[in-house]
């Protein structure tokens, strides 16, 4: 499988070239274009109950589209819902935890399940449920704004809205920024404190900032 990420980091689109017999699974609705020699199957994301949990708690569609090249080399173009970046993660030894809405596509050898993140996740703005990817192969995630990869060795502090994904080797807790006055009036609110050793992916912008800016421009 070959791929090219175009127009990143602002308006990213991934073009994937598949050899005959190769497949890629993608979030429903992500397809922009595809070759005519391509078979498309729509599947539930791991059974009805798992798919419902993904939809209600994980912020993802209940369905995957699986694109399979038939007789010739075929290509498919995929893009996220929001304008922003796409990056590739190679899943191998460590599972990767993904925030809701950031999964774009992956090889069919990568499995996804909804993971309960604890009540701390509820306060992190990411919701109580996250997506856990495991197995082996290429995983592509998306975000609003650019995506930065950070190697954490010890502790790292992040605004709750900027988390995209992290390796399962990292633990996190949610804490307030300074005292209660700082938490409510500094504009920072709560932060995620990661501990351990592993990779962390963050987004340079958050949708709530754009929504807040846009709301101020609307007529009252």
Secondary structure, DSSP 8 states (H G I E B T S, - for coil): -EEEEESTTTS-EEEEEE-TT-EEEEETT-EEEE-SSEEEEEEESSSHHHHHHHHHTS-S-SEEEEEEE-SS-EEEEE--SSSEEEEEEEESSS-EEE-TT-EEEEETTEEEEEEE--HHHHHTTS-SEEEEEEESEEEEEEEEB-EEEEEEEEEEEEEGGGEEEEETTEEEEEEESSSHHHHHHSS--EEEEEEEEEEEEEES--HHHHHHHHHHHS--
